[in-house]
Amino acid sequence: MKFYWGPHTCAIGIHILLEEIGTPYESVKMDVAGGEAEQELFKAINPKGKVPTLVRDDGTVMTEYGAIATWLARTNPDKGLIPADPEAERRGIEVMDYAVGTLHLQGFGRLFKTENYEPQDALHQTLKLGQASVKEQGRSIIDAALIILDQQMAGRAYVAGDAFTIGDTALFYATRWAPQQGIPLPPNLAGHYERMTARPAVARVRAIWGEA
Ligand SMILES: N[C@@H](CCC(=O)N[C@@H](CS)C(=O)NCC(=O)O)C(=O)O
């Protein structure tokens, strides 16, 4: 398999899953911040122009965080990355979807890719009125999401319960951006972040990413 990722991106969560599973993969580092994911060369592989992208040995391309994570978990059932209990599975998916869809794409997306959310009308474009309000809106979405996720993590070591599962990698990648942006993590999320960074697979990935 070929795994495409870029520093500072959400792809770290899938990278952690690959290391947790111990499956062989080729790592392809991309300059996502420099726009490499949007270039035609990469779009020929993934027309969405996004990482994480995982290309299987038969050449088929997998995209979207939840889909890749679920496929990795289901094809490696001995690793227990999806809880057997349906209620625990639901809890994990609920956190994963919210971390990806809301905290990341609605919240941090507005801080990192402000221009994508800026109103396109002439007044906003000329006076550049949009950027500050988009960032403020992003910050409010992040603050509200962190409170909700913190409440959901009360009394739980990991998103689905006591054991590490796929949803933990999504919560980890999205919450780790908060301190990087000067936004403090509430206590249950800070505890989850610490538990995640203590995992050997996470330490290995952070070393590959040049963070440790
Ligand atoms: N819906 C996608 C979102 C992936 C995404 O937004 N990836 C960002 C990095 S965190 C990206 O590749 N952006 C490309 C760019 O900024 O050019 C998923 O769930 O995987």
The ligand as an SDF file (V2000), in Angstrom:
LIG
                    3D

 20 19  0  0  0  0  0  0  0  0999 V2000
  -13.0310   14.7990    3.9760 N   0  0  0  0  0  0  0  0  0  0  0  0
  -11.6160   14.5070    3.9560 C   0  0  0  0  0  0  0  0  0  0  0  0
  -10.8810   15.7290    4.4330 C   0  0  0  0  0  0  0  0  0  0  0  0
   -9.4070   15.6130    4.2150 C   0  0  0  0  0  0  0  0  0  0  0  0
   -8.7390   16.9700    4.2520 C   0  0  0  0  0  0  0  0  0  0  0  0
   -9.3710   18.0260    4.3570 O   0  0  0  0  0  0  0  0  0  0  0  0
   -7.4280   16.9330    4.1440 N   0  0  0  0  0  0  0  0  0  0  0  0
   -6.6380   18.1500    4.1050 C   0  0  0  0  0  0  0  0  0  0  0  0
   -5.4930   18.0710    5.1010 C   0  0  0  0  0  0  0  0  0  0  0  0
   -6.0410   18.0000    6.7830 S   0  0  0  0  0  0  0  0  0  0  0  0
   -6.0150   18.2950    2.7310 C   0  0  0  0  0  0  0  0  0  0  0  0
   -5.5410   17.3420    2.1690 O   0  0  0  0  0  0  0  0  0  0  0  0
   -6.0160   19.4990    2.1780 N   0  0  0  0  0  0  0  0  0  0  0  0
   -5.4240   19.7230    0.9120 C   0  0  0  0  0  0  0  0  0  0  0  0
   -5.0530   21.1280    0.7220 C   0  0  0  0  0  0  0  0  0  0  0  0
   -5.1640   21.8850    1.6690 O   0  0  0  0  0  0  0  0  0  0  0  0
   -4.6360   21.4600   -0.3720 O   0  0  0  0  0  0  0  0  0  0  0  0
  -11.3220   13.2930    4.8270 C   0  0  0  0  0  0  0  0  0  0  0  0
  -12.1830   12.9420    5.6520 O   0  0  0  0  0  0  0  0  0  0  0  0
  -10.2740   12.6540    4.6730 O   0  0  0  0  0  0  0  0  0  0  0  0
  1  2  1  0
  2  3  1  0
  2 18  1  0
  3  4  1  0
  4  5  1  0
  5  6  2  0
  5  7  1  0
  7  8  1  0
  8  9  1  0
  8 11  1  0
  9 10  1  0
 11 12  2  0
 11 13  1  0
 13 14  1  0
 14 15  1  0
 15 16  2  0
 15 17  1  0
 18 19  2  0
 18 20  1  0
M  END
$$$$
